[in-house]
């Protein structure tokens, strides 16, 4: 797409087009490996146009991070609203104390729904991987500050709106970071090839494993055989 043609597209739509492409490129290449030229090519516009709109790679990554956090918070908020509209069924269980140490109780029905909402975001692979990169850049004064604010916003939402105890929030966030780590490692590429990888993936993603394998195959991970095994994986997970 030329800049002349792109001028005809509304500014908000152009911005989303660039951020979507940047999310994919940052997700696959990392912050330091990605360039504005690669992002421009992925978006189908010129590199000067990207720089003119965002001013540079750091601002562009902050835009991607904001977009990712917004989408995550919107997904969680919508899930919470639906749960509350149904009368908050199966609320989280209270924490218990074992040998003086608080142990998280069950996350209840809302924990299950929030977990599914999070995994559903995997279809935007760049979203979750960009979040993981941002969370590892705490030393950066701009990106680190934005990432911390976003992470704490998620914590507060789970504590204040889902009714999780601090221990339950910690447990929920830890599981989310595990999902991100498995994706960042491209562990789905090893599904069906490595016994330990297969076992861990089935235990972690359960009924959503088929979706994970499909997304991994579409991203060029060379896991066609694994994706073909997805129906079997789903059946096994449902029976677990």
Secondary structure, DSSP 8 states (H G I E B T S, - for coil): --HHHHTTS-HHHHHHHHHHHHHHHHHHHHHHH--HHHHHHHHTS-HHHHHHHHSSHHHHHHHHHHHHHHHHHHHHHHHHHHHHHTT--S-----EEETTEEE----HHHHHHHHHHHHHGGGSHHHHHHHHHHHT-TTSTTHHHHHHHHHHHHHHHHHHTS---HHHHHHHHHHHHHHHHHHHTTGGGGTTT-HHHHHHHHHHHGGGHHHHHHHHHHTT---HHHHHTHHHHHHHHHT-
